[in-house]
Amino acid sequence: MRFVARFLLAIGIIFLLPALATAGWWKLQEHPSSWRSADWTGSGLLKPASADSDAAIYVLGARTGGLKGAFSLHCWIVLKRKGADEYERFDKVGWGLPIRKNAYAADGRWYSNMPVIIHEVHGAAAEKLMPEVDAAIASYPYAKRGDYHIWPGPNSNSFVAYVMRSVPAFGGQMPPNAVGRDFAPGIVSLDWSGQTKDLHATFGGLFGFALGATSGFEIHFLGLVAGLDLFNPAFKIPAYGRLSLTSAD
């Protein structure tokens, strides 16, 4: 019984308290009353595609709507092909055909929330990776009607995480508060990436851990992530996201 009590106390301190604190902060912010009244317009985060002839690949994210926004981002992929005058945006959504292309502005707000760039690659490197990214988007196994599950996945973040794992040379990490990023089919999944040097284990996307050069150390609990980024020093705080330990981040 003492072990159970200590375990529950640890869960409360590590996961529940930060999540509740973030929910309290979120409740104090102004939010649109519905998706109809939300602002979905371009944010100006990305410069016009025609301003640069080079190729580019982006992963963007913004907090989602309603109470979900206290706990998770919505992430998407933006491609800019060499010489193209327009961006291509790919999202997974929960209605209709899950994978949407150009349904929103490339850097559009999500439920009125400003997006941020999570990772980007430009120039020759992006041009080289573009066919692999295209192939990963096309091969996503949960792209049919009914394949979206808000929790624990597969959801919008599961889609972006799949593409990033399929193209390890793209680099970058999904944010710790991108709920659904750790979804994997089956009851137990254990994966080792030689390129990122990470070990990732998950039990139905609900419980798990990650350990390695890229992920640092993470513990996963019901979609929440707590841990420490060693490569780019930061705490990973449930629901809140990254708390950098350097001034550069």
C-alpha positions as CSV (number, residue, x, y, z in Angstrom):
1,M,0.0,0.0,0.0
2,R,2.9,2.4,0.8
3,F,4.3,1.8,-2.7
4,V,0.9,2.5,-4.3
5,A,0.5,5.7,-2.3
6,R,3.9,6.9,-3.3
7,F,3.3,6.1,-6.9
8,L,0.0,8.0,-6.9
9,L,1.7,10.9,-5.2
10,A,4.4,10.9,-7.8
11,I,1.9,10.9,-10.6
12,G,0.0,13.8,-9.0
13,I,3.2,15.9,-8.6
14,I,4.8,15.1,-11.9
15,F,1.7,15.1,-14.2
16,L,-1.5,16.3,-12.6
17,L,-0.3,19.4,-10.9
18,P,1.4,20.9,-14.0
19,A,-1.6,19.9,-16.2
20,L,-4.1,21.5,-13.8
21,A,-2.0,24.7,-13.5
22,T,-1.8,24.9,-17.3
23,A,-5.6,24.4,-17.5
24,G,-6.1,27.2,-15.0
25,W,-3.9,29.5,-17.1
26,W,-5.8,28.5,-20.2
27,K,-9.1,29.2,-18.6
28,L,-8.0,32.8,-18.0
29,Q,-7.3,33.5,-21.7
30,E,-9.8,34.8,-24.2
31,H,-11.1,32.2,-26.6
32,P,-13.6,32.2,-29.4
33,S,-17.1,30.9,-28.5
34,S,-17.0,28.3,-31.3
35,W,-15.1,27.2,-34.4
36,R,-17.3,29.5,-36.5
37,S,-16.2,32.6,-34.6
38,A,-12.6,31.6,-34.5
39,D,-9.9,33.3,-36.6
40,W,-8.4,30.9,-39.1
41,T,-6.6,33.4,-41.3
42,G,-2.9,33.6,-42.1
43,S,-0.7,34.8,-39.2
44,G,2.2,36.2,-41.2
45,L,4.6,33.8,-39.6
46,L,5.9,32.6,-43.0
47,K,7.1,35.0,-45.6
48,P,5.3,34.7,-49.0
49,A,6.3,31.6,-50.9
50,S,7.2,33.7,-53.9
51,A,9.8,35.6,-51.9
52,D,12.3,32.7,-52.0
53,S,12.9,30.2,-54.8
54,D,14.5,27.6,-52.5
55,A,12.6,24.6,-51.3
56,A,11.5,24.4,-47.6
57,I,9.8,21.9,-45.3
58,Y,8.2,23.1,-42.1
59,V,6.3,21.6,-39.1
60,L,4.1,24.1,-37.5
61,G,1.9,23.9,-34.4
62,A,-0.7,25.9,-32.5
63,R,-2.8,25.2,-29.4
64,T,-6.1,23.8,-30.4
65,G,-9.6,24.9,-29.4
66,G,-11.7,24.5,-26.3
67,L,-10.4,22.8,-23.2
68,K,-8.2,20.6,-25.4
69,G,-6.1,23.7,-26.0
70,A,-4.9,23.6,-22.4
71,F,-3.2,20.3,-22.9
72,S,-2.3,20.0,-26.6
73,L,-1.1,21.6,-29.8
74,H,-2.4,20.8,-33.3
75,C,0.5,20.2,-35.6
76,W,0.7,20.2,-39.4
77,I,3.2,20.0,-42.3
78,V,4.0,22.8,-44.8
79,L,6.0,22.1,-48.0
80,K,7.4,24.7,-50.3
81,R,8.9,23.2,-53.5
82,K,11.8,24.8,-55.3
83,G,10.6,27.6,-57.5
84,A,7.0,27.3,-56.3
85,D,4.9,30.4,-55.7
86,E,2.6,28.7,-53.2
87,Y,2.9,26.6,-50.1
88,E,1.3,23.2,-49.6
89,R,-0.2,22.4,-46.2
90,F,-1.1,19.0,-44.9
91,D,-3.3,18.4,-41.8
92,K,-5.0,15.4,-40.3
93,V,-8.5,16.4,-39.0
94,G,-11.4,14.7,-37.3
95,W,-14.1,15.1,-40.0
96,G,-14.5,13.9,-43.6
97,L,-11.3,12.5,-45.2
98,P,-8.7,12.9,-42.4
99,I,-5.8,14.1,-44.5
100,R,-6.5,17.6,-45.8
101,K,-4.4,19.5,-48.3
102,N,-4.5,23.3,-48.4
103,A,-7.7,23.5,-46.3
104,Y,-6.2,26.4,-44.4
105,A,-3.6,29.1,-44.9
106,A,-0.1,27.6,-44.6
107,D,0.6,29.6,-41.5
108,G,-3.0,30.1,-40.5
109,R,-4.1,30.5,-36.9
110,W,-5.8,27.5,-35.3
111,Y,-8.9,28.3,-33.4
112,S,-7.5,31.9,-33.2
113,N,-4.3,30.6,-31.7
114,M,-1.0,31.8,-33.2
115,P,1.2,29.1,-34.7
116,V,4.9,28.6,-34.1
117,I,7.5,26.9,-36.2
118,I,8.5,23.6,-34.6
119,H,11.1,22.6,-37.1
120,E,12.3,23.7,-40.6
121,V,14.7,22.7,-43.3
122,H,15.6,24.9,-46.3
123,G,17.5,24.8,-49.6
124,A,19.2,21.8,-51.1
125,A,18.5,19.7,-47.9
126,A,14.8,20.3,-48.2
127,E,14.8,19.6,-51.9
128,K,16.5,16.3,-51.3
129,L,14.1,15.3,-48.5
130,M,10.9,16.3,-50.4
131,P,10.3,12.9,-52.1
132,E,10.6,11.1,-48.8
133,V,8.2,13.5,-47.1
134,D,5.7,13.1,-50.0
135,A,6.0,9.3,-49.8
136,A,5.5,9.4,-46.0
137,I,2.4,11.5,-46.3
138,A,1.0,9.2,-49.0
139,S,1.7,6.1,-47.0
140,Y,0.2,7.2,-43.7
141,P,-1.8,4.2,-42.6
142,Y,-4.7,6.1,-40.9
143,A,-5.9,8.2,-43.8
144,K,-9.4,6.8,-44.3
145,R,-12.8,8.1,-43.0
146,G,-13.1,7.0,-39.3
147,D,-9.4,6.8,-38.8
148,Y,-9.3,9.8,-36.5
149,H,-9.4,9.4,-32.7
150,I,-8.8,12.5,-30.7
151,W,-7.2,10.5,-27.8
152,P,-4.9,8.6,-27.6
153,G,-4.7,8.7,-31.4
154,P,-4.3,8.4,-34.3
155,N,-4.9,12.1,-34.5
156,S,-3.4,15.2,-36.1
157,N,-0.2,14.9,-34.1
158,S,0.1,11.1,-34.8
159,F,0.1,12.0,-38.5
160,V,2.9,14.5,-38.2
161,A,4.9,12.3,-35.9
162,Y,4.6,9.4,-38.4
163,V,6.0,11.6,-41.2
164,M,8.9,12.8,-39.0
165,R,9.8,9.3,-37.9
166,S,9.6,8.1,-41.5
167,V,12.1,10.8,-42.6
168,P,14.6,10.8,-39.8
169,A,17.0,13.0,-41.8
170,F,14.5,15.8,-41.5
171,G,15.4,16.0,-37.8
172,G,13.5,17.9,-35.1
173,Q,11.2,16.7,-32.4
174,M,7.5,16.8,-31.8
175,P,6.6,19.1,-28.9
176,P,6.0,17.3,-25.6
177,N,2.5,18.8,-25.5
178,A,1.5,17.4,-28.9
179,V,-0.9,14.8,-27.5
180,G,-1.1,11.8,-29.8
181,R,2.5,12.0,-31.1
182,D,3.4,8.8,-29.2
183,F,0.5,6.7,-30.6
184,A,1.5,3.3,-32.0
185,P,-0.7,0.4,-33.1
186,G,-1.1,-2.6,-30.9
187,I,-0.9,-3.0,-27.2
188,V,2.9,-2.7,-26.8
189,S,5.3,-1.0,-29.2
190,L,9.1,-0.9,-28.8
191,D,11.1,1.0,-31.3
192,W,14.8,1.8,-31.6
193,S,16.1,4.4,-34.1
194,G,19.7,4.1,-35.1
195,Q,19.7,7.5,-36.8
196,T,18.2,9.5,-33.9
197,K,19.6,7.0,-31.3
198,D,16.4,6.9,-29.4
199,L,14.5,4.1,-27.7
200,H,10.8,4.6,-27.6
201,A,8.3,2.3,-25.8
202,T,4.5,2.8,-25.6
203,F,1.6,0.8,-24.3
204,G,-1.3,1.7,-26.5
205,G,-0.2,5.3,-26.6
206,L,-1.3,5.7,-23.0
207,F,1.9,4.9,-21.0
208,G,5.5,4.7,-22.1
209,F,8.9,6.3,-22.1
210,A,11.6,7.6,-24.5
211,L,15.3,7.6,-23.9
212,G,18.1,8.7,-26.2
213,A,20.3,11.3,-27.7
214,T,17.4,13.1,-29.4
215,S,14.5,12.7,-27.0
216,G,16.6,12.9,-23.8
217,F,14.5,11.3,-21.1
218,E,10.7,11.2,-21.1
219,I,7.9,9.5,-19.2
220,H,4.5,9.3,-20.9
221,F,1.2,9.1,-18.9
222,L,-2.2,9.3,-20.6
223,G,-0.8,11.5,-23.4
224,L,1.0,13.8,-21.1
225,V,4.8,14.0,-21.3
226,A,7.3,14.8,-18.5
227,G,11.1,14.8,-19.0
228,L,14.3,16.5,-19.7
229,D,15.8,17.4,-23.1
230,L,19.6,16.9,-22.9
231,F,20.6,18.0,-26.4
232,N,18.8,21.4,-26.2
233,P,18.5,21.7,-22.4
234,A,14.9,22.1,-21.4
235,F,12.4,20.6,-19.0
236,K,9.4,19.0,-20.7
237,I,6.4,19.9,-18.6
238,P,3.0,18.1,-19.0
239,A,0.5,20.3,-20.9
240,Y,2.7,23.3,-20.8
241,G,5.4,22.1,-23.2
242,R,9.1,23.0,-23.1
243,L,10.7,25.2,-20.5
244,S,14.1,26.1,-21.9
245,L,17.2,26.1,-19.7
246,T,19.0,28.3,-22.1
247,S,18.3,31.9,-23.3
248,A,18.6,30.8,-27.0
249,D,15.4,28.8,-27.0
